[in-house]
Amino acid sequence: PKQEDNQPTSATKLGDANNEGTISLADAVIIMQALANPSAYGKDGSNAQHITAQGDANADCCNTGDGVTNKDALAIQKYTLGLVKSFPVNE
């Protein structure tokens, strides 16, 4: 069942910010979009492709618990390059 976009949730797969089952550069992109333009891409954003509550929970993969930051997007980029092997990342 699809969760409501603004319903609080816990991570199901750290790093999977777009909640499509894999970790890729698209996950870093949606984090950066949500941070740069929250009115369109944040959890309550107006764009149909905005980050969901589940995606937001999954996105917090670096310094877990501090919320979604650019460090999460960077950790995902490093993961796609093989520089990070698993999540969570602590810096």
C-alpha positions in Angstrom: 0.0 0.0 0.0 1.2 3.5 -0.9 1.8 5.7 2.1 0.4 9.2 2.3 3.2 11.6 1.3 3.3 13.4 4.6 2.9 10.4 6.9 5.8 9.9 9.4 7.7 6.7 8.6 11.0 4.9 9.2 13.7 3.9 6.8 13.1 0.8 4.8 16.3 1.0 2.6 18.9 3.6 3.5 20.0 5.6 0.5 16.8 4.9 -1.6 15.5 8.4 -1.6 13.2 8.0 -4.5 11.9 4.7 -3.0 12.2 2.6 -6.2 14.2 -0.2 -4.8 17.8 0.5 -5.8 20.4 3.1 -4.9 21.5 5.3 -7.8 22.5 8.8 -8.7 18.7 9.6 -9.1 18.5 9.2 -5.3 21.1 12.0 -4.8 19.3 14.1 -7.3 16.0 14.0 -5.6 17.6 14.9 -2.3 19.3 17.9 -3.8 16.1 18.9 -5.5 14.2 18.6 -2.2 16.7 20.7 -0.4 17.1 23.4 -3.1 13.4 23.8 -3.9 11.3 22.4 -1.1 8.1 24.0 -2.3 8.2 21.9 -5.4 10.3 18.8 -4.4 10.0 18.6 -0.6 7.7 16.2 1.2 4.7 18.4 0.7 6.0 19.7 -2.7 3.8 20.7 -5.6 5.7 18.7 -8.2 4.4 15.2 -8.9 8.0 13.8 -8.5 8.6 15.3 -5.1 10.2 13.3 -2.3 7.8 11.2 -0.2 7.9 10.7 3.5 9.3 7.2 2.9 11.9 8.6 0.5 12.8 11.3 3.1 13.3 8.6 5.8 15.4 6.5 3.4 17.4 9.5 2.4 18.9 10.1 5.8 21.8 7.8 5.2 24.8 9.9 6.4 24.9 10.8 10.1 21.5 9.1 10.5 19.1 11.1 12.7 20.3 14.6 11.7 17.7 14.9 8.9 18.3 15.0 5.2 21.3 17.1 4.2 23.7 17.5 1.3 25.9 15.0 3.1 23.3 12.4 2.4 23.4 13.2 -1.3 27.2 13.1 -1.3 27.2 9.7 0.5 24.9 8.3 -2.2 27.2 9.7 -4.9 30.2 8.1 -3.2 28.2 4.8 -3.0 27.5 4.8 -6.7 31.3 5.2 -7.3 32.1 2.4 -4.9 33.8 4.7 -2.4 31.1 3.9 0.2 30.3 0.3 0.7 27.2 0.4 2.9 24.9 2.7 4.9 24.6 4.3 7.3 27.7 6.5 6.8 29.0 8.3 9.9 31.2 11.4 9.3 
